[in-house]
Amino acid sequence: MAKKKIKYYRYWFSAGGALVLLLLIGASSKIWVYFNSGADRSTALNIPPVLPEVHVPEIRWLPDDDPDGRKMEDFNRQVIMKDYIRGWYQLHLSYLSGKPVGLAEYFTPSVLPHAIRAIYAVGKNLQLHQTDLQHNIQLHFYSADGQIVSFTDKQLVLKQRLYRRDNSEKIFSGEITADYDVVMLLDDGYWRIKNIVRKESSPVPGIDTIKPNRQGLVTARGNRFYVNDSLFVPKGINYYPQKSPWLMFWPNFDSLVIKKDLEKIRLLGFNCTRIFINFSDFNKGNVPPERIMQLQSLLDISERLQLKVIVTLFDFVGDYRVLNLTATDRQLETLLTHFNRHPALLAWDLKNEPDLDFKHHDPEDVQEWLGWTLKQARIYDPNHLFTIGWAYPENAHLFSERLDFVSFHSYRTTQQLSTGIDGLRAKVKNKPLVLEEFGLSTYHGMWSPRGAGEEEQADYFAQVKKVLSQKGNIPSFVWTLYDFAEVPNDVTGRMPWRRNPQKNFGLITVEGKVKKGADVLVK
Amino acid sequence: MRRVWVYGFILLAASALVSCRHPQQVFVKAGTLSFQAPDSIPAGSLLKVTVCTKDFTPAESIWIQSQGSWGTSIREFVTGRDKEIRFRDSLTGMLTLRALYHGKLLAEKKIRILPVVPAEPMDSYLGSKSVIANGEDWAMITAIPTDSFGNLIPENTEVDFLLLRPDKRVEHYTMPTRAGVVYRKITAGTVAGKTFVGASVQGVNSKEKELQEVAGFPEPFTIAAESKSIYADSRQTFKVKTSVLKDRYNNIVPEGTAVFFDCRDANGTRRQLSAYTLRGVAELFMQNPASAGTMTIEGSTFGGGASNQLQIYFTSAFQDIPLVYDSAAKRLFVGYLRGKLNQLVPNGTEVQLQIDSSLNTKAETVGGMALFDLSDLLKGRHNARVTVFDTTVQKEIIVP
């Protein structure tokens, strides 16, 4: 009996010892990391803890008043606006955090108390999310010594969402527009707001709008696509280069690789591709010229090979807060105004699978963002088609009235696909439907021993083709051209049972062998 | 059994927590609401807004948002309990009141908060701080009149600017405010001095501002030499003085205006010297040249006029350079060196000796005489060249 007791305690001691050892290792590693890492940027620079995406609202300069004083220099115009917009941004951040943050740099000492009081006036248990979307600046006065400026910010649009802090309940979401008379002083290197007076909004002189010109571009009529009045049936494939898929695509862009791949796609018998613009890789609101050149190169190669391209925007955007609106709007404006006449462009896909975000974000916020983005996109590019790549046909009717064609994805059984299409067609009667993503992984290994092989993939493609044919020759884009040796963790997560199948959806293996399914698709 | 209850409770609590993160949208039937308030009130006065509700159940929370010039404020209005909301907003501009109820905008009311009377001191700014009194250059006085709460006063309020010019004239201008500011260009006169500027609106004054109106670039001027000795002794000094430097409107140039003097000696030596004006006149003390002949001096200023060319003739400082060689002591005596008035040259005057183009040595005078020890000189005939300032004499020395 005594021996048994000793054994029993041995187990407890060894388990306890192991636990203490683990805790010690954990604690010492924390200390090690603490002393071997730099200061937290937000603490070191005293910046707000939650710093949203770049704040780049639209700024239009209206004609200046007759310059009785000094003529405004272009450089100072930019400097003044930088500080003015930054002042608004600090206000938004202050509302977000519930306390004044960095306002002293953007308001003169005489008016700083007003700004601070306004932050506290929202109430402790409420949180105001706010951003300024659009500014129309009319300069009235610029002093001879270049230290005082007076202007009116016409039709300043503030987008606001009001939440309860305790339970995140959204109380209200809306926009409010007004004119603001602003006086700013140059002091200590900063242009600071000295006075601001809100007024009834007044009309803004006509802004040059882009006139539609759809000549030579793909159009949608009824349930079909046309190019110059000839029927166009998209037969497409989703594309990433084999060695640089997803987040690696644009930083490792190689136009020679792209050219070879697109030639391969053409040889396989496809006439369309679908590509993705990563929001962060395109530097959020400030798109660098080299990224535009890369996209231009891809579209130019596609044009030479007579391939049409669906460009999917805002990939991996998962922030639908109002403070992110300006960055997405600037990226949208930069890309769409640049490519609004490119003949290789079939359509802009505003967002890949936004309905997946319904789970983690307020669906209202997601849809509000989509609605706003679509409205802006039509302004920047009145020529090309627009769609949204919904993950499920059940959600694809959303915005169908405002889109040119309706896209959805399906990785379900062909029976479910058929039912999904029927349901969608019942809601969307007179718009083309496009199956923008479908596919079957040919992975079978440790993490999926009963996974499909190439034969099953070919069978699946044949069945999908049959369903699409039965439902009125719905165009489709298969996922994807290549099998990938590596898939970034950001796409599927770290779990091997998710990552490994994702590597093997392609029509061409890692070794370069064309799978059987490719023949089925292009027959 | 008890455990089942505990687990059940935990599950229920967890599901409740999860549901709290994403609250379901509450669909409610809103009643009607309207605001009763004046269209405008003066800043700082109490604003009473009567909120009329209809068909609301009691104790419903309605959020009242007021969007003003400086931001947003939110307050809660509870039906059945509250009848009105009160504001005391001291900041002008359009105030938009909105009633928000479960995501819906029930009512909106716009109220203008008006500025009250202007308050002292009025902010005024003058830039640039100085201008050239040439009748063309200009500066600007800008005022930003505000009321006692710091609000911009209404558009087109007339502001008076009073200017006391350097020529004692008083100028008066009345300008209207526009986009919060009022300004007046001040064009320079042709008389240098200070312009004092004051602004006032409805009896409220600004601080005094000063504008310096300074003379422009100097016109051509003259230079003259004073207290000069005519000997090229490289020792005495003389004064070069300019006439009073003035711009084209006869204003004396500002103190400290730099005048550059370009001086050329008779032997080609060139010196560039400068002096600064005091009450319009620049003075410069110059050392007499070492070489006899004519010295030329010209004055100039940056961006402006130049002077006449001043020429001064300097005669040689010595009558003669006597040389005596004492062959017994093997010493060479130079002197007595005398000036034009037979005075002995000052002690320390440098005397150079060169013998046969090989030996070079120097000595200084004491009592008008310099002495060279030539004991190392070899036997024979030697040519000695003695130079004092720019005068040179030669003598043959025979060492026995």
Interface residues (C-beta under 8 A of the other chain):
Chain A: D68 G69 L91 Y95 S110 V111 H114 A115 R117 A118 I119 A121 V122 G123 L126 L128 Q130 H140 F141 S143 A144 D145 G146 Q147 I148 S150 F151 T152 L158 Q160 L162 N167 S168 E169 K170 I171 F172 S173 G174 I176 A178 Y180 D181 V183 K194 N195 I196 V197 R198 K199 E200 D362 E364
Chain B: C20 R21 H22 P23 Q25 W63 Q65 Q67 G68 S69 W70 G71 T72 S73 I74 R75 E76 L91 T92 G93 M94 L95 T96 R98 L100 H102 G103 L105 K110 Y125 G127 S128 W138 A139 M140 T142 I144 T146 G150 N151 L152 R178 A179 G180 V181 Y183 K185
